[in-house]
Amino acid sequence: PEEINYDLVVNAPQFAGLLVQMSGRSKMMNPIFTEEEKQSIRIDNIAYEFAPKAFKRDTNYWGKLRSVELTFKEKNSYITIDSVSEKEKIELKFKWGFSFAQSQKLPLKYVSLDYNNMFNFNPHEGIQLGFGLYTNDDIAKWFSIGGYYRYGFKDKMPKYGADIKFEISRAKRFEFGGGYTNDLNEPGYNNFDQMGAKIFSRSLLMELADSVNNNFAFAQRQFGKWFIRLDGKQQSITPLYDYKFAPDSTITTFANNQVGISVRFAPNERVNFVYGFPFVTSNYPIFKLTYIHGSKGANGNGFDYNKVLFSAIHQFKITGFGESKVHLKAGYIHSDVPLFALMEGEGSYNSSIPFIFNSYFQVIKPGEFFNNRFVGLFYTHNFGPILRISEKIRPALVIAQNMGYGELYHPEHHMYVDLKSMDKGYFETGVIFNNLYLHNIYNAAYIGLGFGAFYKYGAYASTKEINNFAFKISLAFNW
């Protein structure tokens, strides 16, 4: 292309009474490419990226690059925008926002604070307080080192860890690293989740827990639309509940050495680099495939197994009828393994934490089902706003249908726990009213508060009718 023109109008946020609108006019004059360069030109998934020194260049530098000199009005516009931005600390708010969305960390001078370990809660640990500190770009852009400490006031156990990460290319998300953690894992939990910021983490619902000493290493890289990650772990796993695995009931602490590879394919994904942070925006579909091989530890307290996990998400609009979203999760473990390596049934009901967790079953509890083979389908259709009562009350109607099927090879091998699989098929349906109340966040986004009701039916329905219902609160970001 010889000329690129754009006009970007952000329709929701207003800063200090000014509607945000950006316009750009770019010209490429007399580009010359060698034959080798012509062959290497390709379009990747980077939508735009600010050069690292772009915000530090002075007026003279930009003046030399412009083919047309700025008008008096344009110069005054820059001065006004810079003044408003400095007074309202808009740049700082954006920087914090992008950092939180990407890494859940608050960037300070030289170090970043880890939100996740400062304050948290789940039914097993209760209230958790702690801290996490990691070096940031102010020290070095090519590596980060840090750690965390957290204490649970219900289980009265400290958790801690440290790791180091080396970044080869931020644009290609090419990095590797490793570390050690002494923390908790929920038995049977598998990361089917796709990348992207979430209001809630599934760890908020953890009731059963394994204490895990974990030495780990990883490497990852983006290849166009493909994202590949390699993991290696050497773990010592102790169940914090009454449990024995019948093939060898003398084992109290399991060894788990595993290697894994995850491949994610997002044909319509774009990566935008803002303030140095890669901000991923994805248009569906998105696919993720993970393979894990587990092996016995040196003391023989482990098990050999192969595990495959698959996830696919697609979201599409139906003209004049709203938007549908489908999330498919599936997994397979070829052998009989302890509870920690199985697949938990993706339940998310807890009466003390009555929130909707997207792409999970809403009426069953975490740990209510365990499986060697599992498939779950989660479908929602958003009809959009059905009323506009006021700026803060704009209810949107959403319907949901979730279903699952699973098999557990030898439930009798898992002693002291009551396990069941989804071999009869699980079904639930629901209706949600989002955005019953909208809360403004710095005039840049809204958090929508809503309400949902879900009902399970079929083979796993309770004889007590009220137990087939779940009433939950919905929270959603609206940009």
Protein Blocks (a to p, Z undefined) as FASTA:
>chain_A
ZZdcdddddfkbccehiacddddddddehiacdfklmmmgccdfbfbdcdfklmmpcfkl
mmmmpmbdcdfklmmmmmmmmmmmmmnommmmmmmmmmmmmnopacdehiacdfklmpcc
dfklmpaddddddddfklomkbccdddddddfklopacddddddddfblklopacddddd
dddddehiacfbccdddfbdfklmpmbdcddddddddddddehjaccdddddddddddfb
dcddfklmmbmbdcdddddddddddfkbccddeehiacddddddddddddddddddfkop
accddddddddddddddehiacadddddddddfbdcdfklmccehiabdfklccccehia
fkbcehkaccfbdcdddddddebjfbdfblmlccdddddddddddddfblmlmghiacdd
fknopaddddddehkbccdehhlaccdddddddddedjklcfblklmpccdddddddZZ
